[in-house]
Amino acid sequence: MSVPAQFPTTTFTPVTGVSVILGTGGNTSQAQKKVLMLGVGLAAGTKNAGDLDEIFSGDEADTYYGEGSSLARMCRRAIEQGKVARIFGGFVADAGGAAARATITFAVGPQAGDATYEITIHGWTTSVSIPHGMTAANAATATIAAIQAHPYYGQMPITAAAGGAGVVNLTTKELNIEATTMVTNMRQDASRLVTLTATLNTAAIAGAGDLSLATILGVAATQRYDYIVACTSDSTNGGLLEAHLDTYVAPLHGMRQQGLIGSMDVPADVNTLAQAINAHRVEVVACELCEEQHYEIAAALAVDRAQEEAMDPATPYKYWPMQSVAIPFDPADYMLGTEVETALHSGVTPVQVINNQAYIPRMITSRSLTTGGGPDTTVLDTMAVTISDACADDIEADFSTRFMKKEGVAFKVMDDPAEGVTPPPFTATPTLIEDAAKEWVWRWYKQGRLQDPTSWVSTVSASLDAVDDTRINVSIPLYTIRGLMVLDIALFQK
């Protein structure tokens, strides 16, 4: 059988090039995996746009990228998740557009009786003492002082300042369209106020200015990161991320990576986003109005995956606990079961709240549609991609050592000799490579990563290339193991 080449036969570079072809129906070492966060940094940080650095603490991220920036928050969130992974930060230039703003407007008054007012920003609640007789203007001043005195004020994505008599401006530190989500999930409790009123407007000013991942992805192209997490939640940057992943997974690069994007939009909009990206290597995770930012949830999920998949790339994720996620305050914002099912059919990994805890019911890729727009479930779960990549890492390392160069001697190549004739030492033949590939398939089956090869191992094949006689082409189908996701039990009362 003649095996077709998977990358150009004009390639002269000596390489054990492994192509991962997903959706055809068919890094295993426990070294720490690398997770790259792509987020906006602030001028207050010591780093600049385009810089890429390994991060070892949340305080270091604050110093590099500016406290309260999306990139600092992503790195800090990943580290606080407490998982075994190496964290890197990639500084994305701010758009320089418009900041988003929420306002608190105190009116009427003065306050009748002692009371407290509460404002929750980014999941952190500030309680403000409102004594009897306090005017609206003084209530605003007291609220600003209380917010600024909060121990995590610096880490908040906003600043608090006066916006006129009785008005508090809560303005984002970043100037871009993504900043809008930094104010939309704020909430207040003004129920104890009497006579004095407080009105929270989370849509006073929307953020403006499009971000672009193009520059930082170019910088990131110099080395492999197992997971790349983007702060953006739009299809344009999702497309840039997909293109980057698809380009550098090619054999001459061999950088097998996966991307994650978060979203806080309503389910219908997230479903549309995922279907627009529609990529095997990009996961879209969604949690409508969670009390932390979408990019932080994606960062936490990435390091969870990094730890689990370093130990076992065939980890099936089924109601994966994400208890650290700050779930929506209002149960009305929890995803319904029907919304979860629709999300999974649309290429969205949803965050589902069960008994006041966050879970990932199933970890899936954003690939849900064929090029013709029909349903595509050939690569549904992210574990199918992870297993395939891990297989590629393993066989690339194994075969490079065994056949390209061994004991300091570079291998020669020849077609299979006549039956009964033994090839010379340090000479690779198609049959020698094919037998080694079959042994490798059985080893991975025993490790619980592939399905029983008995019926398909015979389809593993190798042949000398018809054009380049210094090249052997190998075809290995991967019938990856699946996670048990549905157990259908019928009880028939007689």
N, C-alpha and C positions, 0 to 999 in steps of 0.2 A: 504493500500500500504506500502510495506517495503522499507525504504529509505536506500541506501547503505552508509557505512561510507566513508568519504573522507580522513581521516588520520587514522593511525593504531589503531585498536581496543585494542592493547596492551598498549595504552597510559593510565597511571594512574594519571597523573597530572590533577587536576581540572582546566578546561579551557573552556571558550566560544570560541572555535576555528572556525574561519570563513575562508573557502577556497575560493579563487577567481579563478574560472575556466574560462579562456578566450577562445574565439573562438568557443563556442558551439552553436552559433546562437542566442545566447541570452547574508575621514577626512573632513567631511562636516562643521566642525566648522570654524569660520572666524579667528581663531588664526593664527599668522604668520607661514607660512610654512618654512621648513628648507631646504636650498640648500647647498650641499657639493661640493666644488671644489677640484678636485684631480689634482695637478700639480707639476712640478719640482721646488724645492727651491734651493737656492745657498748657498755656504759656508759663504757668507757675511751676511746672515741672522742670527738671534739669535735662531731660531728653528732648529730642526734636522729631518732627514728622519724618518717617522713614526709618527711624532707629528700631532695632530689634534686639532684645536682651533677655537673658534668663532671669527670672524673678524668684527670690527665695523667701520673701516675707511681704505682708501687706504694707508695712511701713516703707519698705523699699519701693514698692509700686507707687505709693503716694508721693515719694520724693522724686521718682523718675517722671511720672506722668501727671502730677498735680492731684491733690486730694479731692475726691468727689468726681473725678473724670470717669467716663465709662470704662476706659482701659484699666485704671487703678481699681475700680470696683470689680471688674471681671477677674483680675489677677487675685485680688483679696478674697473674692468669693470662692475661687478655685482652691486656694490654699486653705481657707477655713473649712472646706469640705472634708479635709483630713484624709485624703486618699494618697496613694503612692503614685506619683507622677511628677515629671519635670514640667514646670510652668514657664512659658515664654510670653513676652509682651511685644506686640507690633504696633507702633505708634502711627495712627491714621490722622492725617491733617483734618482739622475742623473745617467745616464748609465756609465759615465766616459770614453766615447769613444772619438770621434773626434768632434770638433766644426765645424760648417758650416761657409763658408766665401764667401763674395762677394768682388770684387775689382773694384776700379776706377783707370784707367791708363791714366794719362795726357801725351801727346806726342807732337812732332814737336814744334811749337811755335818759338819765343815768341808770346804772344797775340798781335794782331793788333787792337788797339782801346780799350776803356773801355768796359767791359761786365760783365755779371753775369752768374754764373753757379748754377743750382739747383739740389739737390739730395733729394728724398723723401724716408724716412725710417719709416716703421710702420705707415704710414699716416701722418707723420710730415715732412714738407718740410724745408730744410735749404738752404738759399740763400747765395752764396759766391761771394764776389766782386773780379773780375779779372781785374785789371787795365792794361792799355797799357804797353806792354813790359814784362809782367810777364812770367817767364819761366815755363816749365812743373813741375819741382821740386818744385818751389815756389807755384804753383797752388795747388799741392797736400798738402803741408804744410798748406796753407790757408784753404783748405777744411777741413782738420782734426780739425784745431782750431775752425772753424765755427760750425762743428757738435758738438764738445765738449762744445761749448758755448750755444747750443740750450737749452732752459729752460726745455725741457723734455728729455734731453740726458740720464739722469739716468734711466728713465723709458723705454728707448729703449732696445730691447733684444740683442743689439750688442755693441761692443766698436769700436772706430775708432783709428787707429794707422798707422804709416808709414810702408810701405811694400817694401821699396827701392825707388830709385830716381823716382819721378813722380807717385808713386803708393800709393793708400790709401787702407788699409785692413779694411774691415768691418766684424768683427768676432763675432760670437754668444757667449753669456755668458754661454750657456748650451752646454753640450757635449753628444749629442744623435742624433739619426736619425731624430727625429721630428724637430730639429733645422734647417733643410734644408728649411722648409717653412718660416723661419724667414728672409731669404734673397731673396727668389725667387720673392717676390712681391715688391722689391725696384724698383725705376725708377729714371731717370735723365732727365734734360732738358739742353742740351749742344748746343742748336740751336743758341745762341748768340755769341758763340766763333768763332773767326776768326784766321786762321793759327793754333792756339793752338787747340788740339783735346782732347776729353775725352771719354773713352770707359768704360761702366759699364758691368761687367761680374757677373751675379747673380748666376753662377754655378761654381765658381772657385774651391771651395772645398765643398763636400756634408758632412752633418753631419753623424756620424756613432755611433752605440751602441743602442741596444734595451732597451726600458724602460719596466718596469713591474709594474702593479697595484696590484699585489698579496699581498704584505705586508700591504699597506695602506688600502686595502679592508678588511683585517683581523682585523685591528684596528677599522675600521668603523662598524664592525659587532656588536658592543656593543650597538648601539642605532639606531633609525630610522631617516633617512633623506628623505624628500619627493622626492627630485631630487638629483641625483649624476651626476656631469659633469666631464668628463675625458679629460685630455689634449692630450691624444693619439688618433691616427686616423688609427689604424691597427686592423685587425680582431682577432689577438691573445688577445689583451687587451679588445677588444669588447666582446670576448667570456668569459673572466674573469669577466667582469662587468655583463654580462647576467647571468652567473652562480651564482654570488653573489645575484643578485636580485631575481632569482628563488629560491635559497636556503632559503633566509630569509623572503620570502612572506608566507612560510608554517605556519599553524595555531599556532604551539607552539612558533614561533617567532613573527608572526603577523606584520612584518615590510614591509608594502606595499609601494614600492618605484619605481621610474622610472629613467632611465639613459639617458644622452644626450652625443653624440659624434659629434664633428665638423670635417669638411674636406674642404680643399682648392684645392683638386685635380680636374682634368678634369672630366666632368660628367660621362664618361664611367667607370673610376676607382672608383668613389664614388658609382655608382650603384653596382659595383662588391663588394665593401666593405659592403654595406648595405645587400646585398643578402647573404653574408658570415655570417654576424651576425644574421640576420633573426629572430629577437626577438620581442615578444609583448611589452616588457618593456624597450626597447632601441630605442631611436630616433636618427637618423643620419641627421644632418643639414649640408647643403653644400652651399658654395659660392666660386666659382673658382676665385682665385687671388683677393679676397677682400683686402683692404688696412689695415686690422687688422687681427689678427691671428684667425684661425678656432676655437680655444678653447675660445676665447673672445666672438665670436658670439654665441657659445653654452651657455656660461655663461649668456649673456644678455637675450637669449631666455628662459633660465630656470627661471630667476627671473620674467620675464614677465608672464610665466605660473603660477608661485607660487602665484603671486598676484591675477590673474584672477580666478584661480581654487580654491583659498581659499574662494572667494566670491560665485562662482558658478562652481561646478565641471562639469557642462554640457555646459560650454562655447564652442561654435562652432568657430573654427578658419578658417576664410575665408578671404584671402588677409589681413592678420594681419600686421599692420604697424610696421616696424623695422627701422624707419628713422635714428636712431642713428648709424646704421651699416655703416662703411666706405666702400662704394660700389667700385667695380673695376674702375680704372681710365679710362681704354679703353673700350668704348661701345662694341667693338668686343668680349669682355669677358663676356658680359651679357648672361644669359641663354636664348635661344630661346624658343618659346612656345612649340615646339616639344620636346625639351630637358627637359622642365619642366614636360610635360606629361609622358615621359619615366621615369624620376626620380620618380614620384609619383607611377608609376607601379612597381618600383624596390625597394620600401621601403625607399626612400629618401625624406626628407623635404627640398625642395630647397628654396634658397633666390632668388627672382625674382625682377629685377629692372624695375620699371615703372615710367616714367617721372622723372628720376634721383633720385628716392626714392626706398628703399628696402622694400619688402613685403614678407611675408610667404603666398603663395597661399593656402596652406592646411597643417595642422599639422598631420603627419602620423607616425605610428610605422614602424620599419624596417622589420616587418613581412610581407613578400610578397609571400613566397613560402611554399607549403606543404612539409612534410618530403619526399615525392616522387618527389619534384621539380616542381610540377604544381602550377598555380597561387592560392594564398590564400588571400581573402579579408574579411574574417570573422571578423578580428579586424584590420580595416584599419586606422581609425582616433584615435589619442591619447585620445580623449575624451571618447571613449568606455572603455579604461583602467581606466581613472580617475574616471568616474562615478562608475564603478564596485568597485574600491578601496574605494571610498567615501561611497558607500552602505555598504561595509564590515565594515568600521570604525564605521558607525552609528549603525548598528545592533549589532555589538560586544559590544559597550558601552551600548546600550539600554537593550539588553537581559541579559548582565552580571549584571546590576543593578536590573532588574525586576525579574529574575529567579534564578540566582546563589546564591545571598544573598540579603535579603531585610529586612530593619529595624533591622539589626544585626542578623537576623535569617537565617541560611543556609537552602536552599530549599531541600526537599526530592523529590523522583521521584517514579512514579508508572505508570502502563499502564492505558489506559482509563477504568474507571469503567463502570458498567452497565448503560444503558440509564436511566436517571432520578436520578442517584446517584451523589451527589456533592463530589468532592475530598476534603480531609481535607485541612485546611489552610496551606499555604507555601508548597504546593505539586504541582510539575509540572507534567503534563500529555502530551502526544503527541497532543491531540486536543487543549489543552490550548496554547501550543507553536505554533501550526499551525494557530490558529485564530489570535494570536499576529503577526505572520509573514505576514498574509494577510492584517491586519490593517497597518502594516509598508509599504507594497507594495503600498497601496492606498495613504499613506501620501507622498511617494516619487513621485508618479504620479502627485499629486497636486502641488508638488514643481517643476515640469517640468523636471524631471530626467529620468522617465520611460515612456514607451508608455502605451496607455490605457490598463489596466489590465483586462477589462471585459471578454475577450475571453480566458485569460490564468491564471487568479488568482486561478482558481480551481485546477491547477496543483501544487500549493504550497502544500507540504505535510510534515508530521513529523511522525516518528514511533520510538518505543522503539527498541534499537539495539538487534539483534538476539543473539549476543555473550555476550555483556556487558550490564546487566540490570540496570546499573547506568548511562546509556548514552542514549540521544535522538538524533537521526539523522534528520536533516531538509534539505529539498531541495527547493530552491527558484530560479526559472528561472528569469533572468534579461533581459528584452527586453528594452535595453537602448534607450533613445531618440537619434535621429540623427540630425545633422546639415543640413540645406538645402544647398547643394553644387552645384546642377545643375538645372537650370530653362530652360527647352526646349520649346521655343515658335516658332511656325511656322506661317508665314504670307503668305496667299494665295491671290495674286492679281487676281481679276476676271474681 
